[in-house]
Amino acid sequence: MSADAATTLEPTRTLELELAGMTCAACVVRVDRALRSVPGVADASVNLVTQRATVRVTGERAGRTELAQAIERAGYS
């Protein structure tokens, strides 16, 4: 089995996060990029209007704490 095949077999879970401080499309891009940089994040979707992010993670490497820290490093809460 290839490494790619093993990755796709890992269980995934979806986390919903409330955000604060985003005011424009550039903010959305920064938060999205920050979330996707966290190891274990398979996908992220950030919504400016609802101030929420939906993040799909694989395995146990990325949890709420790691995601919140990435958001804070990007300058948001």
TAMO-V202548 format. One record per backbone hydrogen bond with DSSP energy under -1.0 kcal/mol. NH is the residue of the N-H (numbers start at 1). CO is the residue of the C=O. If there is no record, write none. Layout:
nh=NH co=CO
nh=NH co=CO
This chain:
nh=6 co=2
nh=7 co=3
nh=8 co=4
nh=10 co=7
nh=13 co=57
nh=15 co=55
nh=17 co=53
nh=19 co=51
nh=28 co=24
nh=29 co=25
nh=30 co=26
nh=31 co=27
nh=32 co=28
nh=33 co=29
nh=34 co=30
nh=35 co=31
nh=36 co=32
nh=37 co=33
nh=38 co=35
nh=41 co=38
nh=42 co=56
nh=43 co=56
nh=45 co=54
nh=47 co=52
nh=51 co=47
nh=52 co=47
nh=53 co=17
nh=54 co=45
nh=55 co=15
nh=56 co=43
nh=57 co=13
nh=58 co=40
nh=59 co=11
nh=67 co=63
nh=68 co=64
nh=69 co=65
nh=70 co=66
nh=71 co=67
nh=72 co=68
nh=73 co=69
nh=74 co=70
nh=75 co=72
nh=76 co=71
nh=77 co=20
